[in-house]
Amino acid sequence: MKQSFLELATSGVQQLTPYIPGKPVEELERELGIAHSIKLASNENPLGPSPQALDAIKKVAASVNYYPDGGGFVLRNKLARQHQVDAANITLGNGSNDILELVTRAFLTPQLSAVFSQHSFAVYPIVVQAVGAKANVAKAFPEDHETMPLGHDPDALLAQIDDTTRIIFIANPNNPTGTWMPPDVLEELFNNISQNIIIVLDLAYTEYMDENIKPPINKWLKQFPNLLITQTFSKVYALAGLRIGYSISNVEIADVLNRVRQPFNTNMLAQSAAIASLDDVAHVTNSVAMNNTGKLFLQKEFAEMNLNYLPTMGNFISVNVKQDGLALYHKLLQLGVIVRPVANYDMPEYLRITIGTQQQNERFVEALKQSID
Ligand SMILES: *Cc1c(COP(=O)(O)O)cnc(C)c1O
């Protein structure tokens, strides 16, 4: 008799719990019979993509009968100039999630392990589990930590490394906490990690960070050959729907990733939109400025409501709502405000809110005041 297909899957896959993404607005509105809702659930840029990116998409749309440039020549060269590295240091991904998957497929086996922190990005356990490798999860700082509640604890991360470890994932700032490690702390951590372990430094939100704590990536790339930096066009560049991201690394690591990469992993529309987006510096500046204003507004409102929030350097903020976050999420939904419950991140009493436009932030605060017990 035929076995169940799940039993036929590899043991790593059998134990996987799929990632649950935020639902599209249209689907939620249909389910709840509501209209005009706002989505502050997936850390998308509320200003939308750069108009230059939209023009670029229109220009290439008629050519999609052709395969894209599998080597991403123009985009990789442009990124190389921006970061002052060689194009050979850049690997393009179908979203930076693609890079996270390439690195686990290339470097992990069921006999090996990866290290990451509690409350860190949900994709790390999935990509590690998918190849059947072991996840060694470090305890985060406690909630009453003086400066970085629920943040990554460098000593706890180091303590999880053993002889089987080949990858360590560090999100800076981290999602969903928004917490970060200052450059000097990160550098000391890297100095204590064997160069046989790939350090994946996930900088998805780096454009939103204050200048004085932004990681000095060029210096580090020279200092640490085992460093793989990932960045994305999904957040401040507002191209989440097109799926494009990249890594910067030593050419040897880039060569390894290139061996497991699908030949046409990034599409033509995404490449051209990304190229155009890099030229629209003003759009990035405006997006960051709006985010900073919105962050201060939400922090002030939370303080007035006596709610503790985590320090954040991202375009989102996690707040302790002192009750079941999932129940409150459902109440907010009824008012047409979609945020993110984070019980799956070990944070059942928190909600993560993407910082929106001023109008969206005000509407969220109104709904929160109405819904909170
Ligand atoms: C949103 C996010 C990403 C981006 O993923 P893409 O695949 O590039 O859309 C990567 N890392 C973290 C921590 C994120 O929150």
PDBQT file of the ligand as one rigid body, heavy atoms in Angstrom, charges set to zero:
ROOT
HETATM    1  C1  LIG A 401      11.407  41.325   5.520  1.00  0.00    +0.000 C 
HETATM    2  C2  LIG A 401      12.683  40.661   5.890  1.00  0.00    +0.000 A 
HETATM    3  C3  LIG A 401      13.537  40.178   4.917  1.00  0.00    +0.000 A 
HETATM    4  C4  LIG A 401      13.235  40.395   3.461  1.00  0.00    +0.000 C 
HETATM    5  O1  LIG A 401      12.905  39.254   2.808  1.00  0.00    +0.000 OA
HETATM    6  P1  LIG A 401      12.760  39.316   1.201  1.00  0.00    +0.000 P 
HETATM    7  O2  LIG A 401      12.793  37.891   0.828  1.00  0.00    +0.000 OA
HETATM    8  O3  LIG A 401      13.942  40.074   0.693  1.00  0.00    +0.000 OA
HETATM    9  O4  LIG A 401      11.465  39.983   0.917  1.00  0.00    +0.000 OA
HETATM   10  C5  LIG A 401      14.723  39.571   5.291  1.00  0.00    +0.000 A 
HETATM   11  N1  LIG A 401      15.056  39.473   6.583  1.00  0.00    +0.000 NA
HETATM   12  C6  LIG A 401      14.278  39.943   7.566  1.00  0.00    +0.000 A 
HETATM   13  C7  LIG A 401      14.724  39.854   8.967  1.00  0.00    +0.000 C 
HETATM   14  C8  LIG A 401      13.061  40.543   7.239  1.00  0.00    +0.000 A 
HETATM   15  O5  LIG A 401      12.258  40.982   8.220  1.00  0.00    +0.000 OA
ENDROOT
TORSDOF 0
